[in-house]
Amino acid sequence: MAKQPKQNKTAAGTDVNHVKQQNQQAAQGQSQYGAEFGQQTDAQQVKQQNQKSQAKKK
């Protein structure tokens, strides 16, 4: 017989409550990851770099 996973864990061992907490934080814009990098990114500079990269490929 296969073991039944604990109520707060998936079959793969993922902590359901932790994932729900992360999703809630992300929905509120308080995610621990990504926000700090997004604030440091200059969108115009990235667009220019992408254009240069595309031009080099041609």
KACORWO-V123079 format. One record per residue. N is the residue number from 1. RES is the residue in three letters. OMEGA is omega in radians with two decimals (NA if undefined). Layout:
n=N res=RES omega=OMEGA
n=N res=RES omega=OMEGA
//
This chain:
n=1 res=MET omega=3.11
n=2 res=ALA omega=3.11
n=3 res=LYS omega=3.06
n=4 res=GLN omega=3.13
n=5 res=PRO omega=3.08
n=6 res=LYS omega=-3.06
n=7 res=GLN omega=-3.07
n=8 res=ASN omega=3.11
n=9 res=LYS omega=3.04
n=10 res=THR omega=3.12
n=11 res=ALA omega=3.14
n=12 res=ALA omega=3.11
n=13 res=GLY omega=-3.14
n=14 res=THR omega=3.11
n=15 res=ASP omega=-3.06
n=16 res=VAL omega=-3.11
n=17 res=ASN omega=3.12
n=18 res=HIS omega=3.13
n=19 res=VAL omega=3.11
n=20 res=LYS omega=3.12
n=21 res=GLN omega=3.12
n=22 res=GLN omega=3.14
n=23 res=ASN omega=3.13
n=24 res=GLN omega=3.11
n=25 res=GLN omega=-3.14
n=26 res=ALA omega=3.13
n=27 res=ALA omega=-3.14
n=28 res=GLN omega=-3.14
n=29 res=GLY omega=-3.11
n=30 res=GLN omega=-3.11
n=31 res=SER omega=-3.13
n=32 res=GLN omega=-3.07
n=33 res=TYR omega=3.02
n=34 res=GLY omega=-3.08
n=35 res=ALA omega=-3.12
n=36 res=GLU omega=3.13
n=37 res=PHE omega=3.13
n=38 res=GLY omega=-3.14
n=39 res=GLN omega=-3.09
n=40 res=GLN omega=-3.07
n=41 res=THR omega=3.07
n=42 res=ASP omega=-3.04
n=43 res=ALA omega=-3.13
n=44 res=GLN omega=3.13
n=45 res=GLN omega=3.12
n=46 res=VAL omega=3.11
n=47 res=LYS omega=3.13
n=48 res=GLN omega=3.12
n=49 res=GLN omega=3.11
n=50 res=ASN omega=3.12
n=51 res=GLN omega=3.12
n=52 res=LYS omega=-3.13
n=53 res=SER omega=3.12
n=54 res=GLN omega=-3.13
n=55 res=ALA omega=3.14
n=56 res=LYS omega=-3.13
n=57 res=LYS omega=-3.07
n=58 res=LYS omega=NA
//
